[in-house]
Amino acid sequence: MTERWSRLPPVAADVLLAFLLGVATQLELTFADVVEGPEWAQRIAFLVATVAVAARRAAPLAAALTCASAMAVQTPLGAASVVGGFLVLIIVTHSVALRCGRGRAVVGLVGVLVGVHLYDVLFWQETSIADVVANAAIFVGVWALGRGARRWRSRAEQLRVEAILAVRDQDERTREAVRGEQARIARELLDVVAHGISIMTLQAGAARQVLAGDQPAVTAALLAVEENGRRSLEDMHRLLGLLRRDEDAPDSAGGEPVVAELVERTRAGGLPITVVTLGEAEDVAPSLALTVHRIVQEALTNALRHGAREGVVVRLHYAPDEVMVEVDDHGSPPVERDGSRGTGLGLLGMRERVAVFDGELAAGPLPDGGWSVRARLPRQGVPV
């Protein structure tokens, strides 16, 4: 029943509440033991009060003043033991406190108090001061609860907006980091490709000089290759000039020497590292070697940041068709890797690099504590 009620539109819920209160109040008047004054006048007064509940959200101040006016008219008519009237006043008092600004809320409270106690104050013969104070305390208390709920809602809305802005800010930082990492990858790959084109151009020029005069067709083809290579290099250099911001890529073009230097620098920082290498790294393409270097670099940086107490194991497997990279750090508490401290941008960078080679990346906590990074990088289609 509560779930169905919550699904109703606000206006429909208020109208239904007013209808139910109106029916209940009229039934109370029908079966009440005491109804003083003209019964029809009592019925009209309570009907006006209950109908006003339908506007408790759309026009809370008007609803409160209408109910107060109806009660101010009903009270002089005489006693009527009807609980519905009291409930109506409680509802509109809470609504005006919850949905109006401070000034209008105070006006609504004063209107309800005047409507309820006007006759009692003017004609004191049947009402004690204690009754007036007790009734006033009830409505003031309900009004205070409404004001407190309004402040709580305002704070909750503020926190919701701040959370949305924080998520947007984090998303923007993530997108910016991804764009930066993609630009960095592009710079590095352009360097590698430019190096390969330069070698091809030099070799084509050397071959053309050797074959000059012997095979004119081959010489012309090699000349065309040489010229295209030079134009491509010029384009590459222009692109590199646009993309390059900082030069932090390793100078070595081989795979194992670069990782070895990185491991030695990290060991100097106090982190025990064990390196296990399978296969030969000499024939690894420079672009792939650079990606291996970056993955190991990021994994070791995370291990240092999160305090891998028992050291790190780096495994490099150079297979004929792929390169496997595994970095396991042992002893760092898994709770430190769940996003409570880090931003996750390093992992995004690794994913971007692995995606360039259509590879696979997996990262997560180890069963006995620590963190594991595993990357599979296919060699097929990688520029040499």
VEXPA-270432 format. One line per field, with one value per residue (C-alpha): residue number from 1; residue in three letters; x, z negated, y. Coordinates in Angstrom, 3 decimals, decimal comma. Last residue first. Example, Ala and Ser with C-alpha at 12.3 -4.5 7.8 and 13.67 -1.06 7.14 Angstrom:
% VEXPA-270432
i <- c(2 | 1) $
aa <- c(Ser | Ala) $
x <- c(13,670 | 12,300) $
z <- c(-7,140 | -7,800) $
y <- c(-1,060 | -4,500) $
END
This chain:
% VEXPA-270432
i <- c(384 | 383 | 382 | 381 | 380 | 379 | 378 | 377 | 376 | 375 | 374 | 373 | 372 | 371 | 370 | 369 | 368 | 367 | 366 | 365 | 364 | 363 | 362 | 361 | 360 | 359 | 358 | 357 | 356 | 355 | 354 | 353 | 352 | 351 | 350 | 349 | 348 | 347 | 346 | 345 | 344 | 343 | 342 | 341 | 340 | 339 | 338 | 337 | 336 | 335 | 334 | 333 | 332 | 331 | 330 | 329 | 328 | 327 | 326 | 325 | 324 | 323 | 322 | 321 | 320 | 319 | 318 | 317 | 316 | 315 | 314 | 313 | 312 | 311 | 310 | 309 | 308 | 307 | 306 | 305 | 304 | 303 | 302 | 301 | 300 | 299 | 298 | 297 | 296 | 295 | 294 | 293 | 292 | 291 | 290 | 289 | 288 | 287 | 286 | 285 | 284 | 283 | 282 | 281 | 280 | 279 | 278 | 277 | 276 | 275 | 274 | 273 | 272 | 271 | 270 | 269 | 268 | 267 | 266 | 265 | 264 | 263 | 262 | 261 | 260 | 259 | 258 | 257 | 256 | 255 | 254 | 253 | 252 | 251 | 250 | 249 | 248 | 247 | 246 | 245 | 244 | 243 | 242 | 241 | 240 | 239 | 238 | 237 | 236 | 235 | 234 | 233 | 232 | 231 | 230 | 229 | 228 | 227 | 226 | 225 | 224 | 223 | 222 | 221 | 220 | 219 | 218 | 217 | 216 | 215 | 214 | 213 | 212 | 211 | 210 | 209 | 208 | 207 | 206 | 205 | 204 | 203 | 202 | 201 | 200 | 199 | 198 | 197 | 196 | 195 | 194 | 193 | 192 | 191 | 190 | 189 | 188 | 187 | 186 | 185 | 184 | 183 | 182 | 181 | 180 | 179 | 178 | 177 | 176 | 175 | 174 | 173 | 172 | 171 | 170 | 169 | 168 | 167 | 166 | 165 | 164 | 163 | 162 | 161 | 160 | 159 | 158 | 157 | 156 | 155 | 154 | 153 | 152 | 151 | 150 | 149 | 148 | 147 | 146 | 145 | 144 | 143 | 142 | 141 | 140 | 139 | 138 | 137 | 136 | 135 | 134 | 133 | 132 | 131 | 130 | 129 | 128 | 127 | 126 | 125 | 124 | 123 | 122 | 121 | 120 | 119 | 118 | 117 | 116 | 115 | 114 | 113 | 112 | 111 | 110 | 109 | 108 | 107 | 106 | 105 | 104 | 103 | 102 | 101 | 100 | 99 | 98 | 97 | 96 | 95 | 94 | 93 | 92 | 91 | 90 | 89 | 88 | 87 | 86 | 85 | 84 | 83 | 82 | 81 | 80 | 79 | 78 | 77 | 76 | 75 | 74 | 73 | 72 | 71 | 70 | 69 | 68 | 67 | 66 | 65 | 64 | 63 | 62 | 61 | 60 | 59 | 58 | 57 | 56 | 55 | 54 | 53 | 52 | 51 | 50 | 49 | 48 | 47 | 46 | 45 | 44 | 43 | 42 | 41 | 40 | 39 | 38 | 37 | 36 | 35 | 34 | 33 | 32 | 31 | 30 | 29 | 28 | 27 | 26 | 25 | 24 | 23 | 22 | 21 | 20 | 19 | 18 | 17 | 16 | 15 | 14 | 13 | 12 | 11 | 10 | 9 | 8 | 7 | 6 | 5 | 4 | 3 | 2 | 1) $
aa <- c(Val | Pro | Val | Gly | Gln | Arg | Pro | Leu | Arg | Ala | Arg | Val | Ser | Trp | Gly | Gly | Asp | Pro | Leu | Pro | Gly | Ala | Ala | Leu | Glu | Gly | Asp | Phe | Val | Ala | Val | Arg | Glu | Arg | Met | Gly | Leu | Leu | Gly | Leu | Gly | Thr | Gly | Arg | Ser | Gly | Asp | Arg | Glu | Val | Pro | Pro | Ser | Gly | His | Asp | Asp | Val | Glu | Val | Met | Val | Glu | Asp | Pro | Ala | Tyr | His | Leu | Arg | Val | Val | Val | Gly | Glu | Arg | Ala | Gly | His | Arg | Leu | Ala | Asn | Thr | Leu | Ala | Glu | Gln | Val | Ile | Arg | His | Val | Thr | Leu | Ala | Leu | Ser | Pro | Ala | Val | Asp | Glu | Ala | Glu | Gly | Leu | Thr | Val | Val | Thr | Ile | Pro | Leu | Gly | Gly | Ala | Arg | Thr | Arg | Glu | Val | Leu | Glu | Ala | Val | Val | Pro | Glu | Gly | Gly | Ala | Ser | Asp | Pro | Ala | Asp | Glu | Asp | Arg | Arg | Leu | Leu | Gly | Leu | Leu | Arg | His | Met | Asp | Glu | Leu | Ser | Arg | Arg | Gly | Asn | Glu | Glu | Val | Ala | Leu | Leu | Ala | Ala | Thr | Val | Ala | Pro | Gln | Asp | Gly | Ala | Leu | Val | Gln | Arg | Ala | Ala | Gly | Ala | Gln | Leu | Thr | Met | Ile | Ser | Ile | Gly | His | Ala | Val | Val | Asp | Leu | Leu | Glu | Arg | Ala | Ile | Arg | Ala | Gln | Glu | Gly | Arg | Val | Ala | Glu | Arg | Thr | Arg | Glu | Asp | Gln | Asp | Arg | Val | Ala | Leu | Ile | Ala | Glu | Val | Arg | Leu | Gln | Glu | Ala | Arg | Ser | Arg | Trp | Arg | Arg | Ala | Gly | Arg | Gly | Leu | Ala | Trp | Val | Gly | Val | Phe | Ile | Ala | Ala | Asn | Ala | Val | Val | Asp | Ala | Ile | Ser | Thr | Glu | Gln | Trp | Phe | Leu | Val | Asp | Tyr | Leu | His | Val | Gly | Val | Leu | Val | Gly | Val | Leu | Gly | Val | Val | Ala | Arg | Gly | Arg | Gly | Cys | Arg | Leu | Ala | Val | Ser | His | Thr | Val | Ile | Ile | Leu | Val | Leu | Phe | Gly | Gly | Val | Val | Ser | Ala | Ala | Gly | Leu | Pro | Thr | Gln | Val | Ala | Met | Ala | Ser | Ala | Cys | Thr | Leu | Ala | Ala | Ala | Leu | Pro | Ala | Ala | Arg | Arg | Ala | Ala | Val | Ala | Val | Thr | Ala | Val | Leu | Phe | Ala | Ile | Arg | Gln | Ala | Trp | Glu | Pro | Gly | Glu | Val | Val | Asp | Ala | Phe | Thr | Leu | Glu | Leu | Gln | Thr | Ala | Val | Gly | Leu | Leu | Phe | Ala | Leu | Leu | Val | Asp | Ala | Ala | Val | Pro | Pro | Leu | Arg | Ser | Trp | Arg | Glu | Thr | Met) $
x <- c(59,264 | 55,614 | 53,280 | 50,884 | 51,251 | 53,261 | 50,311 | 50,549 | 49,156 | 49,143 | 48,924 | 48,945 | 48,680 | 48,157 | 48,938 | 47,241 | 47,032 | 44,358 | 45,970 | 44,082 | 43,270 | 44,546 | 43,889 | 45,000 | 44,452 | 45,994 | 44,712 | 48,143 | 46,881 | 44,484 | 47,447 | 48,513 | 45,030 | 44,565 | 47,860 | 46,789 | 43,430 | 45,231 | 47,356 | 44,228 | 42,661 | 42,435 | 44,222 | 43,446 | 40,007 | 39,916 | 39,980 | 43,782 | 44,452 | 41,957 | 44,155 | 46,828 | 50,342 | 52,100 | 53,102 | 53,548 | 52,903 | 53,899 | 53,177 | 53,983 | 53,359 | 54,732 | 53,124 | 53,611 | 57,149 | 57,023 | 58,854 | 57,762 | 58,520 | 57,844 | 58,269 | 58,061 | 57,672 | 58,702 | 57,349 | 56,205 | 54,502 | 53,850 | 50,981 | 53,010 | 55,993 | 53,821 | 51,891 | 55,133 | 56,243 | 53,005 | 53,262 | 56,862 | 56,155 | 53,316 | 55,379 | 58,384 | 56,226 | 54,659 | 58,088 | 59,158 | 56,052 | 56,885 | 60,525 | 59,628 | 60,936 | 63,708 | 66,292 | 63,960 | 64,741 | 62,624 | 61,704 | 62,639 | 62,110 | 62,836 | 62,769 | 62,308 | 62,950 | 61,715 | 64,122 | 64,172 | 67,401 | 65,410 | 63,212 | 66,190 | 67,526 | 64,148 | 63,845 | 67,322 | 66,454 | 63,148 | 64,973 | 67,708 | 65,074 | 62,952 | 65,351 | 64,955 | 66,823 | 66,133 | 63,414 | 60,425 | 60,371 | 60,535 | 57,864 | 55,221 | 55,473 | 52,289 | 52,653 | 56,385 | 55,881 | 53,354 | 55,799 | 58,547 | 56,300 | 55,361 | 59,028 | 59,757 | 56,957 | 58,405 | 61,838 | 60,390 | 58,432 | 61,658 | 63,567 | 60,794 | 60,598 | 64,361 | 64,134 | 61,546 | 63,671 | 66,732 | 64,733 | 63,603 | 67,097 | 68,818 | 72,569 | 73,081 | 72,786 | 72,352 | 74,719 | 73,550 | 69,882 | 70,577 | 72,174 | 69,266 | 66,723 | 68,646 | 68,702 | 64,982 | 64,135 | 66,246 | 64,485 | 61,102 | 61,834 | 62,967 | 59,892 | 57,726 | 59,311 | 59,103 | 55,531 | 54,724 | 56,107 | 54,232 | 50,986 | 51,344 | 51,779 | 48,761 | 46,714 | 47,927 | 46,948 | 43,523 | 43,020 | 44,090 | 41,728 | 38,879 | 39,623 | 39,851 | 36,512 | 34,937 | 36,282 | 34,857 | 31,510 | 31,467 | 32,347 | 29,646 | 27,061 | 28,222 | 28,049 | 24,518 | 23,492 | 25,166 | 23,231 | 20,019 | 20,656 | 21,386 | 18,153 | 16,231 | 17,667 | 16,847 | 13,269 | 12,969 | 14,037 | 11,470 | 8,768 | 9,748 | 9,558 | 6,020 | 4,941 | 6,363 | 4,656 | 1,378 | 1,626 | 2,855 | -0,140 | -2,508 | -0,745 | -0,632 | -4,345 | -5,268 | -3,073 | -4,638 | -8,034 | -10,964 | -14,734 | -15,134 | -12,338 | -14,436 | -12,121 | -9,029 | -10,827 | -12,540 | -9,240 | -7,448 | -7,556 | -7,652 | -5,074 | -2,682 | -3,140 | -2,591 | 0,501 | 1,974 | 1,228 | 2,746 | 5,856 | 6,163 | 5,719 | 8,618 | 10,937 | 10,438 | 7,680 | 7,647 | 8,406 | 6,848 | 3,719 | 3,415 | 3,816 | 1,089 | -1,104 | -0,880 | -1,386 | -4,447 | -5,970 | -5,310 | -7,171 | -10,161 | -10,195 | -10,421 | -14,033 | -15,707 | -17,761 | -18,077 | -19,887 | -20,540 | -17,876 | -15,161 | -16,311 | -15,646 | -12,081 | -11,605 | -12,553 | -10,227 | -7,328 | -7,920 | -7,931 | -4,814 | -2,911 | -3,992 | -3,077 | 0,345 | 0,901 | -0,033 | 0,922 | 2,075 | -0,818 | -3,305 | -5,389 | -5,396 | -7,757 | -10,568 | -10,298 | -10,779 | -13,625 | -15,428 | -14,905 | -16,603 | -19,370 | -20,158 | -20,241 | -22,626 | -24,894 | -24,890 | -26,144 | -24,681 | -23,239 | -22,279 | -21,959 | -22,025 | -20,438 | -21,728 | -22,542 | -19,830 | -17,249 | -18,527 | -18,077 | -14,521 | -13,610 | -15,009 | -13,148 | -9,906 | -10,113 | -10,846 | -8,047 | -5,593 | -6,710 | -6,264 | -2,827 | -1,735 | -3,026 | -1,091 | 2,103 | 1,935 | 1,211 | 4,099 | 4,564 | 0,973 | 1,525 | 4,624 | 2,820 | 0,000) $
z <- c(36,333 | 36,589 | 34,700 | 36,979 | 35,142 | 31,939 | 29,616 | 26,190 | 23,172 | 19,955 | 16,336 | 13,312 | 9,811 | 6,426 | 2,851 | 0,328 | 0,112 | 2,812 | 5,125 | 5,859 | 9,413 | 12,847 | 16,223 | 19,599 | 23,053 | 26,392 | 29,559 | 29,925 | 29,366 | 26,744 | 24,505 | 24,422 | 23,639 | 20,930 | 19,320 | 19,265 | 17,724 | 15,011 | 14,244 | 14,114 | 11,358 | 9,057 | 6,097 | 2,405 | 1,735 | 5,234 | 4,182 | 4,165 | 0,511 | -0,609 | 0,991 | -1,724 | -0,223 | -1,005 | 2,397 | 5,673 | 8,807 | 12,256 | 15,246 | 18,863 | 21,685 | 25,174 | 28,193 | 31,319 | 30,915 | 27,094 | 25,033 | 21,456 | 18,977 | 15,276 | 12,684 | 9,015 | 6,440 | 2,810 | -0,530 | -1,901 | 1,238 | -0,057 | 1,929 | 3,738 | 4,363 | 5,802 | 7,867 | 9,364 | 10,081 | 11,979 | 13,929 | 14,971 | 15,880 | 18,154 | 19,634 | 20,411 | 22,062 | 24,190 | 25,227 | 26,178 | 28,365 | 30,185 | 30,540 | 32,115 | 30,125 | 31,925 | 29,150 | 26,310 | 26,210 | 24,331 | 20,661 | 18,196 | 14,424 | 12,592 | 8,772 | 7,185 | 3,609 | 3,267 | 1,594 | 4,108 | 5,584 | 6,520 | 8,646 | 10,563 | 11,129 | 12,356 | 14,841 | 16,217 | 16,649 | 18,326 | 20,921 | 21,468 | 21,972 | 24,719 | 27,183 | 28,579 | 25,794 | 25,399 | 22,796 | 23,188 | 20,919 | 23,555 | 22,738 | 24,765 | 28,168 | 30,226 | 32,632 | 33,226 | 33,564 | 36,312 | 38,188 | 37,758 | 39,104 | 42,142 | 42,908 | 42,442 | 44,860 | 47,452 | 47,043 | 47,323 | 50,441 | 52,035 | 51,135 | 52,306 | 55,615 | 56,016 | 55,296 | 58,046 | 60,492 | 59,687 | 60,153 | 63,583 | 64,558 | 63,688 | 64,133 | 64,293 | 60,540 | 58,731 | 55,856 | 55,626 | 55,562 | 52,863 | 50,628 | 51,145 | 50,388 | 47,245 | 46,080 | 46,718 | 44,924 | 41,914 | 41,762 | 42,128 | 39,132 | 36,961 | 37,963 | 37,008 | 33,550 | 32,940 | 34,213 | 31,844 | 28,912 | 29,835 | 30,392 | 27,043 | 25,334 | 27,169 | 26,068 | 22,497 | 22,528 | 23,984 | 21,371 | 18,596 | 19,893 | 20,050 | 16,486 | 15,269 | 16,966 | 15,415 | 11,997 | 12,424 | 13,539 | 10,555 | 8,213 | 9,763 | 9,266 | 5,660 | 4,984 | 6,383 | 4,180 | 1,143 | 1,744 | 2,159 | -1,130 | -2,857 | -1,577 | -2,545 | -6,070 | -6,386 | -5,258 | -7,669 | -10,508 | -9,475 | -9,402 | -12,829 | -14,144 | -12,733 | -14,413 | -17,707 | -17,309 | -16,599 | -19,679 | -21,886 | -20,893 | -21,974 | -25,314 | -25,906 | -25,171 | -27,368 | -30,220 | -29,997 | -30,631 | -28,234 | -28,908 | -30,084 | -28,060 | -25,272 | -23,163 | -23,764 | -23,196 | -20,089 | -18,547 | -19,634 | -16,577 | -13,867 | -15,623 | -16,051 | -12,408 | -11,122 | -13,312 | -11,910 | -8,308 | -8,780 | -10,283 | -7,244 | -4,909 | -6,541 | -6,812 | -3,264 | -2,532 | -1,828 | -5,127 | -7,556 | -5,412 | -5,063 | -8,794 | -9,693 | -6,857 | -8,166 | -11,860 | -11,031 | -8,988 | -11,775 | -14,277 | -11,958 | -11,429 | -15,172 | -15,344 | -18,763 | -17,801 | -20,315 | -19,424 | -16,503 | -17,853 | -16,944 | -13,367 | -11,999 | -13,347 | -12,231 | -8,656 | -8,788 | -10,027 | -7,259 | -4,640 | -6,156 | -6,045 | -2,477 | -1,271 | -2,881 | -1,374 | 2,223 | 4,514 | 1,687 | -0,793 | 1,993 | 1,611 | -2,166 | -1,539 | -0,841 | -4,457 | -5,955 | -3,597 | -4,435 | -8,162 | -7,960 | -5,684 | -8,010 | -11,061 | -9,300 | -8,348 | -11,937 | -13,266 | -16,738 | -18,941 | -17,708 | -20,555 | -20,326 | -16,880 | -14,328 | -11,459 | -12,353 | -12,339 | -8,958 | -7,610 | -8,941 | -7,441 | -4,027 | -4,047 | -5,243 | -2,457 | 0,171 | -1,050 | -0,944 | 2,595 | 3,727 | 2,122 | 3,736 | 7,146 | 6,900 | 5,837 | 8,641 | 7,221 | 6,987 | 3,252 | 2,582 | 4,402 | 2,341 | -0,920 | 0,000) $
y <- c(-3,232 | -2,171 | -4,569 | -6,463 | -9,745 | -9,368 | -9,881 | -8,162 | -9,988 | -7,972 | -9,075 | -6,753 | -8,230 | -6,623 | -7,529 | -9,753 | -13,520 | -13,923 | -11,323 | -8,121 | -7,030 | -6,143 | -7,781 | -6,447 | -7,934 | -7,033 | -5,391 | -3,741 | -0,178 | -1,575 | -2,466 | 1,175 | 2,449 | -0,170 | 0,841 | 4,481 | 3,600 | 1,623 | 4,655 | 6,825 | 4,704 | 7,734 | 6,221 | 6,505 | 4,999 | 3,493 | -0,143 | -0,402 | 0,466 | -2,152 | -4,839 | -4,347 | -4,417 | -7,684 | -8,938 | -7,092 | -9,127 | -7,838 | -10,048 | -9,119 | -11,605 | -10,901 | -12,525 | -14,646 | -15,979 | -15,813 | -13,197 | -13,907 | -11,142 | -11,804 | -9,059 | -10,115 | -7,341 | -7,012 | -8,167 | -4,818 | -3,520 | -0,007 | 1,476 | 4,129 | 1,888 | -0,878 | 1,668 | 2,974 | -0,587 | -1,293 | 1,974 | 1,308 | -2,327 | -1,238 | 1,609 | -0,616 | -3,265 | -0,518 | 0,716 | -2,788 | -3,075 | 0,165 | -0,874 | -4,250 | -7,203 | -9,100 | -8,712 | -9,690 | -13,406 | -15,910 | -16,150 | -13,423 | -13,494 | -10,248 | -10,041 | -6,630 | -5,458 | -1,817 | 0,617 | 3,494 | 2,136 | -0,931 | 1,324 | 2,690 | -0,825 | -2,069 | 0,786 | 0,101 | -3,584 | -2,721 | -0,612 | -3,242 | -5,996 | -4,390 | -2,732 | 0,767 | 2,513 | 6,214 | 5,875 | 8,202 | 11,244 | 13,950 | 16,489 | 18,265 | 16,601 | 16,490 | 19,395 | 18,995 | 15,262 | 15,867 | 18,104 | 15,509 | 12,774 | 14,859 | 15,488 | 11,784 | 10,907 | 13,269 | 11,657 | 8,159 | 9,095 | 10,363 | 7,198 | 4,885 | 6,796 | 6,547 | 2,825 | 2,445 | 4,433 | 2,318 | -0,868 | 0,287 | 1,480 | -1,810 | -1,558 | 2,216 | 2,787 | -0,531 | 0,225 | 3,837 | 2,788 | 0,189 | 2,823 | 5,199 | 2,468 | 1,545 | 5,163 | 5,555 | 2,306 | 3,359 | 6,733 | 5,062 | 2,820 | 5,751 | 7,744 | 4,765 | 4,568 | 8,305 | 8,347 | 5,506 | 7,501 | 10,652 | 8,737 | 6,983 | 10,354 | 11,753 | 8,730 | 9,185 | 12,849 | 12,067 | 9,356 | 11,727 | 14,411 | 11,899 | 10,802 | 14,383 | 15,101 | 12,034 | 13,054 | 16,544 | 15,138 | 12,797 | 15,675 | 17,865 | 15,114 | 14,600 | 18,339 | 18,427 | 15,504 | 17,100 | 20,311 | 18,346 | 16,524 | 19,840 | 21,360 | 18,245 | 18,362 | 22,065 | 21,396 | 18,466 | 20,736 | 23,340 | 20,671 | 19,415 | 22,980 | 23,344 | 20,111 | 21,385 | 24,776 | 22,976 | 20,784 | 23,616 | 25,745 | 22,967 | 22,607 | 26,380 | 26,752 | 23,787 | 25,045 | 28,513 | 26,981 | 26,980 | 27,273 | 30,879 | 32,394 | 33,856 | 36,008 | 33,882 | 30,589 | 31,953 | 32,920 | 29,726 | 27,456 | 30,102 | 32,248 | 29,326 | 28,258 | 31,808 | 32,260 | 29,047 | 30,067 | 33,527 | 31,940 | 29,632 | 32,601 | 34,405 | 31,385 | 30,163 | 27,707 | 23,959 | 22,231 | 24,731 | 25,134 | 21,362 | 20,646 | 23,122 | 21,796 | 18,233 | 19,082 | 21,208 | 18,381 | 15,891 | 18,114 | 18,366 | 14,604 | 13,925 | 15,101 | 15,496 | 18,536 | 21,360 | 24,550 | 26,864 | 29,244 | 26,677 | 26,056 | 29,555 | 29,773 | 26,163 | 27,095 | 30,115 | 27,985 | 25,440 | 28,210 | 29,825 | 26,519 | 25,703 | 29,206 | 28,882 | 25,424 | 26,311 | 23,380 | 21,124 | 21,492 | 22,243 | 19,053 | 19,684 | 22,623 | 20,133 | 18,938 | 22,405 | 23,335 | 20,063 | 20,642 | 24,047 | 22,756 | 19,859 | 22,091 | 24,475 | 21,558 | 20,327 | 23,629 | 24,102 | 21,410 | 17,948 | 15,458 | 11,657 | 11,660 | 9,118 | 11,481 | 13,988 | 11,209 | 10,037 | 13,570 | 13,636 | 10,264 | 11,219 | 14,529 | 12,938 | 10,353 | 13,011 | 15,286 | 12,381 | 11,473 | 15,074 | 15,218 | 11,935 | 13,032 | 16,318 | 14,554 | 11,945 | 8,479 | 5,999 | 6,648 | 5,552 | 2,267 | 1,577 | 2,385 | 0,000) $
END
